[in-house]
Amino acid sequence: MYWTYLRRELAGRTKQTIIVAAGLAIAIALVIIVNSLAAGVRDAQAQALDSAYGVSTDLTVSGAMADPTGGAEGGGGPQFEFEDGAGQNADGTTELSQSRLMLDRLRGTLEESSVTAVASVDGVAAATGALSLTNTTFSGQIPDRSQAQPGTDAAQGEQSGPPAGGPDGAGGSAFDVDSFTVLGIDPADSSVGPMSSVSLSEGRALESGDAGADVAVLDATYASLNDLAVGDSIDVGGAQMEIVGVVSSTSSQADTASNVYIPLDVAQTLAGAGEVVSTIFVQADSADAIEGVQRAIQTELPDATVSSQSDLASTVSGSLSSASALITNLGTWLSLIVLAVALVLAVLFTTSGVSRRTREFGTLKAIGWSNGRVVGQVAGESVIQGLIGGAVGLALGLAGILTINLISPTISSVAATGAPQGPGAGGQGGPGFGGGAFTQATADVVLHAPLTLWVVAAAIGIAVLGGAVAGAFGGWRASRLSPAEALRSVG
């Protein structure tokens, strides 16, 4: 009897059912899409950080920012020195070429002994140091000017116009400057730090026996762009390094942390930096211990900068940050507003329907329906309308998520970090390693909108809640009707 009457009433009020269900459907679909997009942006941010700092890295420790106006690392740019007559050809031209491996002049370093100090801190599971460098190669040709007549601009070291330059060197000097990023790492430790987020594409990785050896591992993108492979050699700081392996990022949307990886002690020697590191990568015993470990390391190394993943995440900017802010703020508020409007509309239409059914409810109560049964009738109709809206909203939300995943929009993340910025893999520049002089590392990340079970459960819950709220108001209104007054008002 109850279900038969319920079905007939819903069929007779198709317009009201459609309006109430449509309002709830739009609200539920928007909530599903916004929550899935927010989860996708969070995953994209984590992906960008993991590709830069290593999937097993919880903390990074780096030296304080150096004074850009003075000091050994602060004065001027790269310095190239050539001996008199070096590279002089029979035709009088001079070929000059030099490769230098340099620290970032705005970035401080830490004593290598700091790695041991950090590893001994309670709660630290693993720690390794790395030295981030930039290799710059200066090469070119100076033409023969010995025949210039006294008094001419050439003899006085001046030119009346721009040098002609060119491949043949006629009329002026032609020089090329090429640079790439180099990371000196402990070859015996790849469980933490940037090497924990790469996979071997060719050859082998650096091993403990490579300490002191002139060997290198290249980023796959950089190797491909420069036509380099295992068995070839690459000039790093004036030394010919044998390429023993090629690695690629474990994330298909991000580059590795550097173009070239070499043993830490070799990097220190070639750069003339001494026994120092630019960054210490730290893995904590557990996620709960990270904050305590961070405080303990800061106490152990008061002059260093200790950053956690959450600290690094707060520096992410660019379209990734903009998308996150838009979804979190505008999207969430819009979802709440639409949901509130849908609930208000459901309540208004239900109470309005009750007002139009005054004679019906008066008659039902006159023939013996109790207040509870009247309330149950109105509430049941509203819950069914809510469930219909929930089913439609869930379908719309799933369709929206599927559309987003098919389109796979690409967004860029620009992380402000303390790394030297040179041309990175794929022409992007290697990501940095926290603290120090802030530079930018850009990575393109493909956005995916995941669907979680709790979102589906929330959609069903919202639908039932919306129908129940509307039914409660409508039922309360219907239960207040007196049979005699209801029949008299329409008689």
Long-range contacts (C-beta under 8 A, 24 or more apart in sequence): 2-376, 2-377, 2-380, 5-377, 6-377, 6-380, 6-381, 6-384, 9-377, 9-381, 10-381, 10-384, 10-385, 13-353, 13-381, 16-349, 16-353, 16-385, 17-385, 17-388, 19-345, 19-349, 20-345, 20-346, 20-349, 20-350, 20-382, 20-385, 20-386, 20-389, 20-470, 21-385, 21-386, 21-388, 21-389, 21-392, 22-389, 22-392, 23-341, 23-342, 23-345, 23-346, 23-389, 24-342, 24-343, 24-346, 24-385, 24-386, 24-389, 24-390, 24-393, 24-462, 24-463, 24-466, 24-467, 25-389, 25-390, 25-392, 25-393, 25-396, 26-338, 26-342, 26-393, 26-396, 27-335, 27-338, 27-339, 27-341, 27-342, 27-393, 27-462, 27-466, 28-339, 28-389, 28-390, 28-393, 28-394, 28-396, 28-397, 28-459, 28-462, 28-463, 29-393, 29-394, 29-396, 29-397, 29-400, 30-334, 30-335, 30-338, 30-339, 30-397, 31-335, 31-339, 31-397, 31-455, 31-458, 31-459, 31-462, 32-393, 32-394, 32-397, 32-398, 32-400, 32-401, 32-451, 32-455, 32-456, 32-459, 33-397, 33-400, 33-401, 33-404, 33-449, 34-327, 34-331, 34-332, 34-334, 34-335, 35-455, 35-458, 36-397, 36-401, 36-404, 36-449, 36-450, 36-451, 36-452, 36-455, 37-327, 37-331, 37-404, 37-447, 37-449, 38-324, 38-327, 38-328, 38-331, 38-332, 39-449, 39-450, 39-452, 40-404, 40-447, 40-448, 40-449, 40-450, 41-320, 41-323, 41-324, 41-327, 41-447, 42-324, 43-448, 43-450, 44-320, 44-411, 44-413, 44-445, 44-446, 44-447, 44-448, 45-313, 45-316, 45-320, 45-324, 45-413, 47-251, 47-253, 47-254, 47-445, 48-254, 48-316, 48-320, 48-413, 48-415, 48-443, 48-445, 49-309, 49-312, 49-313, 49-316, 49-415, 50-197, 50-251, 51-197, 51-249, 51-250, 51-251, 51-253, 51-254, 51-255, 51-256, 51-257, 51-431, 51-443, 52-194, 52-254, 52-257, 52-312, 52-415, 52-417, 52-431, 52-432, 52-433, 52-441, 52-443, 53-193, 53-194, 53-197, 53-257, 53-281, 53-309, 53-312, 53-431, 53-433, 53-434, 54-192, 54-193, 54-194, 54-195, 54-196, 54-197, 54-257, 54-281, 55-196, 55-197, 55-250, 56-126, 56-191, 56-192, 56-193, 56-196, 56-197, 56-283, 57-192, 57-193, 57-196, 57-281, 57-282, 57-283, 57-309, 58-282, 58-283, 58-284, 58-287, 58-290, 58-293, 58-308, 58-309, 59-281, 59-282, 59-284, 59-290, 59-293, 59-294, 59-297, 59-306, 59-307, 59-308, 60-279, 60-280, 60-281, 60-282, 60-306, 60-307, 60-312, 60-433, 60-434, 60-435, 61-110, 61-114, 61-118, 61-279, 61-280, 61-282, 61-297, 61-301, 61-304, 61-305, 61-306, 61-307, 61-434, 61-435, 62-107, 62-108, 62-110, 62-278, 62-279, 62-280, 62-304, 62-305, 62-307, 62-418, 62-433, 62-434, 62-435, 62-436, 63-107, 63-108, 63-109, 63-110, 63-278, 63-303, 63-304, 63-305, 63-435, 63-436, 64-108, 64-303, 64-304, 64-305, 64-435, 64-436, 65-106, 65-107, 65-108, 65-418, 65-435, 65-436, 65-437, 66-105, 66-106, 66-107, 66-108, 66-436, 66-437, 68-105, 68-106, 68-437, 73-103, 73-104, 73-105, 73-106, 73-107, 74-105, 74-106, 75-105, 77-105, 78-102, 78-136, 78-138, 80-138, 91-144, 92-143, 92-144, 92-146, 92-147, 93-141, 93-142, 93-143, 93-144, 93-169, 94-141, 94-142, 95-139, 95-140, 95-141, 96-138, 96-139, 96-140, 96-141, 96-142, 96-175, 97-137, 97-138, 97-139, 97-140, 98-137, 98-138, 98-139, 98-238, 99-135, 99-136, 99-137, 99-138, 99-235, 99-236, 99-237, 99-238, 100-135, 100-136, 100-137, 100-138, 100-237, 100-238, 101-133, 101-134, 101-135, 101-182, 101-236, 101-237, 101-238, 101-267, 101-270, 101-271, 102-133, 102-134, 102-135, 102-136, 102-271, 103-131, 103-133, 103-271, 103-273, 103-278, 103-420, 104-132, 104-134, 104-278, 104-419, 104-420, 104-436, 104-437, 106-436, 106-437, 107-132, 107-278, 107-418, 107-419, 107-420, 107-436, 107-437, 108-436, 109-273, 109-276, 109-277, 109-278, 110-276, 110-277, 110-278, 110-280, 110-301, 110-304, 111-275, 111-276, 111-277, 112-268, 112-275, 112-276, 112-277, 113-275, 114-277, 114-280, 114-301, 114-304, 115-277, 115-280, 117-300, 117-301, 118-280, 118-282, 118-297, 118-300, 118-301, 121-293, 121-296, 121-297, 121-300, 122-293, 122-296, 123-284, 123-285, 123-289, 123-292, 123-293, 123-296, 124-282, 124-283, 124-284, 124-285, 124-293, 124-297, 125-283, 125-284, 125-285, 126-189, 126-191, 126-192, 126-282, 126-283, 127-192, 127-280, 127-281, 127-282, 127-283, 128-185, 128-186, 128-189, 128-191, 128-192, 128-193, 128-280, 128-281, 129-186, 129-264, 129-277, 129-279, 129-280, 129-281, 130-183, 130-184, 130-185, 130-186, 130-193, 130-194, 130-264, 130-277, 130-278, 130-279, 130-280, 130-281, 130-433, 131-183, 131-184, 131-264, 131-267, 131-268, 131-271, 131-273, 131-276, 131-277, 131-278, 132-181, 132-182, 132-183, 132-184, 132-258, 132-278, 132-279, 132-419, 132-420, 132-430, 132-432, 132-433, 133-181, 133-182, 133-183, 133-184, 133-267, 133-271, 133-420, 134-179, 134-180, 134-181, 134-182, 134-420, 134-422, 135-179, 135-180, 135-181, 135-182, 135-235, 135-236, 135-237, 135-260, 135-422, 136-177, 136-178, 136-179, 137-176, 137-177, 137-178, 137-179, 137-235, 138-175, 138-176, 138-177, 139-175, 139-176, 139-178, 140-173, 140-174, 140-175, 140-176, 141-169, 141-173, 141-174, 141-175, 142-169, 142-173, 143-169, 143-170, 143-171, 143-172, 143-173, 179-422, 179-423, 180-222, 180-259, 180-260, 180-422, 180-423, 181-258, 181-259, 181-260, 181-420, 181-422, 181-423, 181-424, 181-429, 181-430, 182-236, 182-237, 182-258, 182-259, 182-260, 182-261, 182-262, 182-267, 183-257, 183-258, 183-260, 183-261, 183-262, 183-267, 183-430, 184-261, 184-262, 184-263, 184-264, 184-265, 184-266, 184-267, 184-268, 184-271, 185-261, 185-262, 185-263, 185-264, 186-263, 186-264, 187-211, 187-263, 187-264, 191-283, 192-281, 192-282, 192-283, 193-281, 194-256, 194-257, 194-258, 194-281, 194-433, 195-247, 195-261, 197-249, 197-250, 197-251, 197-256, 197-257, 198-247, 198-248, 198-249, 198-250, 198-256, 199-247, 199-248, 199-249, 199-250, 200-245, 200-246, 200-247, 201-246, 201-247, 201-248, 202-229, 202-230, 202-245, 202-246, 203-230, 203-243, 203-244, 203-245, 203-246, 204-244, 204-245, 205-245, 205-247, 206-244, 206-245, 206-261, 206-262, 206-263, 210-244, 210-263, 211-263, 211-264, 211-265, 212-263, 212-265, 212-266, 213-263, 213-266, 214-239, 214-240, 214-241, 214-242, 214-266, 215-241, 215-242, 215-243, 215-244, 215-262, 215-263, 216-241, 216-242, 216-243, 216-244, 216-260, 216-261, 216-262, 217-243, 217-244, 217-245, 217-246, 217-247, 217-260, 217-261, 217-262, 218-243, 218-245, 218-246, 218-247, 218-259, 218-260, 218-261, 219-246, 219-247, 219-248, 219-255, 219-256, 219-258, 219-259, 219-260, 219-425, 220-246, 220-247, 220-248, 220-256, 220-425, 221-248, 221-255, 221-425, 221-426, 222-259, 222-260, 222-424, 222-425, 222-426, 225-426, 225-427, 234-260, 236-260, 236-262, 236-270, 237-270, 237-271, 238-270, 239-266, 239-270, 253-443, 253-444, 253-445, 253-446, 254-443, 254-444, 254-445, 255-424, 255-425, 255-426, 255-428, 255-430, 255-431, 255-443, 256-425, 256-430, 257-430, 257-431, 257-433, 258-424, 258-425, 258-430, 259-422, 259-423, 259-424, 259-425, 259-430, 278-433, 278-436, 279-433, 279-434, 279-435, 281-433, 304-435, 305-418, 305-434, 305-435, 305-436, 306-435, 307-434, 307-435, 311-434, 312-415, 312-417, 312-434, 315-415, 315-416, 315-417, 315-438, 316-413, 316-414, 316-415, 316-416, 317-413, 317-414, 317-415, 317-416, 318-411, 318-412, 318-413, 318-414, 318-442, 319-411, 319-412, 319-413, 320-411, 320-412, 320-413, 320-414, 320-445, 321-413, 323-411, 323-447, 339-462, 342-389, 342-466, 343-466, 343-469, 343-470, 346-382, 346-385, 346-386, 346-466, 346-467, 346-469, 346-470, 347-469, 347-470, 347-473, 347-474, 349-470, 350-378, 350-381, 350-382, 350-470, 350-471, 350-473, 350-474, 351-473, 351-474, 351-477, 353-474, 354-378, 354-474, 354-477, 354-478, 355-477, 357-478, 358-481, 358-486, 358-489, 358-490, 359-486, 359-487, 359-489, 359-490, 361-478, 361-481, 361-486, 362-481, 362-482, 362-483, 362-484, 362-485, 362-486, 362-487, 362-489, 362-490, 363-483, 363-486, 363-487, 365-481, 365-483, 365-486, 366-483, 366-487, 371-479, 374-475, 374-478, 374-479, 374-481, 375-471, 375-475, 375-476, 375-478, 375-479, 376-475, 377-475, 377-478, 378-471, 378-474, 378-475, 378-478, 379-467, 379-468, 379-471, 379-472, 379-474, 379-475, 380-471, 381-471, 382-467, 382-468, 382-470, 382-471, 382-474, 383-464, 383-467, 383-468, 383-471, 384-467, 385-467, 385-470, 386-463, 386-464, 386-465, 386-466, 386-467, 386-468, 386-470, 387-463, 387-464, 387-467, 389-463, 389-466, 389-467, 390-459, 390-460, 390-462, 390-463, 390-464, 391-463, 393-459, 393-463, 394-456, 394-459, 394-460, 397-455, 397-459, 398-451, 401-449, 401-451, 404-447, 404-448, 404-449, 405-448, 405-449, 408-446, 408-447, 408-448, 409-446, 409-447, 410-444, 410-445, 410-446, 410-447, 411-444, 411-445, 411-447, 412-442, 412-443, 412-444, 412-445, 413-442, 413-443, 413-444, 413-445, 414-440, 414-441, 414-442, 415-440, 415-441, 415-442, 415-443, 416-440, 417-441
